[in-house]
Amino acid sequence: MFERINKLKEHEEIDPLRLEDVKVVLLKDKFQRDPIIIDKKTYVVIDGHHRLNALKILGYSKVAAYYINYLDDGDIEVRTWYPIVIGSKKKLMDIMREKIENAELERNPSLYGEFVIKNKRYSLKVERETIMKSILGNFRVEYAFTSKIAQKLALKGKVAGAFVFKSVTKEDVINRALAGNKFPPKTTQHIIPNKPRMWYVPLKILR
């Protein structure tokens, strides 16, 4: 099924560096691979923000879409991604210095989450939005599927650092999108059973 881009509501911002990568792939392949997942009641985009924005920038008016009953389907889960930062540990620490504290996490758990670097953990003093605005564009950011993976990579010094932010709910997703108050890029991680894969839709029919 096809849906017009201007009808859709997004719940997340996009990562400029990741967006460029997606644009390159689209131009090379000349097809949209896999559908954009959309809540059928609200037209909120659940999955596919970078592909959606890449298509929009490239001048396309439609996307190949798959509709779900987001709030009502108990099999659909929302989790969060865990950002891992690639680059200079010193530069990252300089940016983070005023956004963290040395509180013992077990005694003083942070409302916002924690920042992990080699052999150290810090409580965050500011929310996810502030953190992501300060690092996106300055670093290459990848995303771990679990907090355990993110923390292990950071503690062993294999990445500059990692963040373990608090989780979100389905209601958060819908409310943010409808209010136009988007989450930072790759905040939500959706588990959608039976999600269609291996769709190859030629870009020429999305004009």
N, C-alpha and C positions, 0 to 999 in steps of 0.2 A: 504494500500500500504506500501511497505517496502523500506527503503533507507539506503545506506551504511553510517556509521558514518563518515568515513574519507572524504566523499564528502561534508560535511556540514560546514558552516561558522558561527561562534558564534558572537553575538554582545555584550554579557555581560560576565563578570567574574562570578564565583560561590562563594557562602558563604560556607567555609569549614564545619561549624557546621551543616548547612542545608543539605549539601551534605551527611554527615554521616547519618542523619535522613532518607533521601531518600533511601540510600543504604540498611538500615535496613528494610524498608518497602518492597523494591523489593525482598530481600532475603527471607523475611517472606511469601510474597504473591505468589512469583514465576510467576508473570505476569507484563507486562507494562500496567498501567491503563491510558487511554487517549493518543491520538497521539501527537507526536512532530509536531508543526506547522511550516511549511517551506515556504518561498517565492519561487515559482516555477521558476522564472527567474534567481535568483542569488544563490539559495540554502542557503540563510541566515536563521538561526533559529530565529523565531519570538517568540515562546513560548515553554518552556520545557528544558531550559539549565541544570537544576539540574538532571532531569531524564536522559538526554542525557549523561552527564558526569558520572553519577552513573553507567549506563550501560557500558560505555566505560571502566571504572575502573574494573568492574566485568568481563571484557573479551568478551563482546558481540560486534559483528561487524555491526549489523543492528538495526534500530529502526522502529517501526510502525509510519508512517508519514501521515500528511494531508497537501496538498498543497493549497496555496492561491495566488491571484494576489495582493500582498501587497500594492504597490504604486498606482495601478489603481483602487482598490476597495474603493470607498468613504464611504462605511459602516464600514470599519475597522478603528478604532481610536487608537491612541497611547497617553497615559497619563503617569504620573510618580507615583511611589510608594513613600510613606513618611515613612522613617525609624524611628522606636521607639526603644529606647535602654532599655534593662532590666538589672538591676544590681545596682551597687553603684553610687549614685549621685556624691559623692565626687571624686571617681576615674574618672568618666566621665568628671567632671569639670576640674580636673587636666590636663587631656589630651587635653581638648578644650581651655584652658586658652589663649594660644598664637594664636588661630585660630579664635577668635571672637573679636568684639569691641562693646562698649556700645552706639553706634550711635543710634539716634532716627530713627526707620525704616521709618516713614512717611516722614521725611525730607531727609534722606540719604539712600534710598533703596539699598540694596546690590545686586551686580551682581550675587552673588552666592547663595543667599537665607538666611535663618535664623535658628538659634539654639534656642530651647525653653526648658526651665526647669521650675520648680515650681515657679509661680508668676513672671517669668522674660523672656525677649526675647533679643536676641543678633543678630547683623548682622554678617554674616560669612565673613572672610577675604580671605578664600581659597576655591578652587573648590571642587566639590563633590568627585572626585577621592581621594584627599588628606584626606578628612574627613573619608571616608569609609575605607581607608587603616589603619587609626589609631584606628578604633574601632572594625573592624572585627577580630575575633579571641580573642579579649579581653572582648567582651560582647556578650550576646545573643541579636540578633537583629530581631525584628518582623517588619511587614510593614503594615501601615494603608492605606485603600483604598482612603481616602480623607485627605486633609490638616487639615480640621476642626476636624476630629477625632484625628489625631496625636497631634494637639495643645491642645485640651481639656484634653487628657490623661496626657500630660506633665505639663500643667499649674496647674492641680489639684494634681500633685505629685504622680500619680498612676504608672508612669514609671520614669526611671532616666532622660530621656530627649527625644526630638524629633527633626527631621530636616525637613525643608520645602525647598526643592531644586527647581530650575527653571525647567520648562518642556522641553521635547525634541520633535523632529519631526520625521516623517517616514524617511525622507532623512538622518537625523542624524544616524538613526538605520542602514540603508544600508551602508552608507559611513564608519561608524566605523567598521562594520563587514568586508567589503572588504579591508580596510586598516590594519586590524589586531589590531586596537586600541580600545579595548573593554571598554564598560561602566563598572562601578562597579556593583556588584550583585544587582538584583531587582531594576534597574533604571527604566525600562519600564514596563508599565501596558497596555496590549492590550485588547481592546474590539473587539471581533470577533463574529459577529452574526452567528448563526447556526454552531458554532464550534462543532465538534463531541465530545460526552461525553460517558462515560461508555463503552469504549473499554476495553476489557480484553484480551490482547495478551500474550500467554504463552512465557516465556523467552526462552524456548528450541528452538523455531523457529527463534530466533534472533541471533543465533551463526554465 
